[in-house]
Amino acid sequence: MVTEETKSIQRRILELQTEHRDLDEVVTTLSNRLDVDQLLLRRMKKRKLQLKDQIARLKSQLIPDLDA
């Protein structure tokens, strides 16, 4: 049975994945430019990693605990 909490986590994962994908496109585009602000690019890459970590944490919450 899917609880309201599970649905909420799944929605949040989708939102974060969308943000990550959009940010990835921007980073890729900016990386190909010569006049890019390196500090901005570094911050964007750091944000991408934070998003990836958040997604992984939320996905792990969806895995049911197995009682041994």
N, C-alpha and C positions, 0 to 999 in steps of 0.2 A: 504494500500500500504506500502510495506517495503522499507524504505529509505536506502541509503548507510550508514548513521550514525547508524541506527538500526542494520544493518548487522555487522558493525564494533564493536558495543557494544556486540552483540551476540558472535562474534568470540573471543573477549577479555574475556568474561565470560567463554567460553569453555577452553581457555588457563589457566585461573586462577583455574578453577575446576580441571583440570588435574594436575597442580602444587600442589594444596591442597591435592588431592588424593595420589600423589606420596610422598609428605611430610608425610602424615598420615601413610603410610606404613613404612617409615623409622623410624618415631617416635615410632611406635608400636614395630618394631624389636629392636630398641635400648633400649626401656623401659624394655625389657625382659633380657637384659644383665646386669651383675653385674659390669663390668668395664667401664661403660659408663660415659662420661664427662657430669656431671649434668648441667653445664653452657651451653654447646652445646645443650642439650636436651631442656632446658628452652627457648633458642633462637629459636629453631625449632618450639616449641609450640606457641611461640609469633608470629612467621611468619605465622603459620597456622591460628591464629585468625585474623591477618591483612588481609590475603587472603579472609577469610570468610566475613569480613566486606566490603572489596572491591567488592566482588561478590554481596552482598546484595545491596550495593549502585548502582551498575550497573543495577541490576535487577529492582530496583525501577525507574530507568530512562526509562525503557522500558514500564512502566505502563502509559497509556495515561492520560493526565490531563482531568478531567471532569469539565466543566464549569457549575456552579450551577445557 
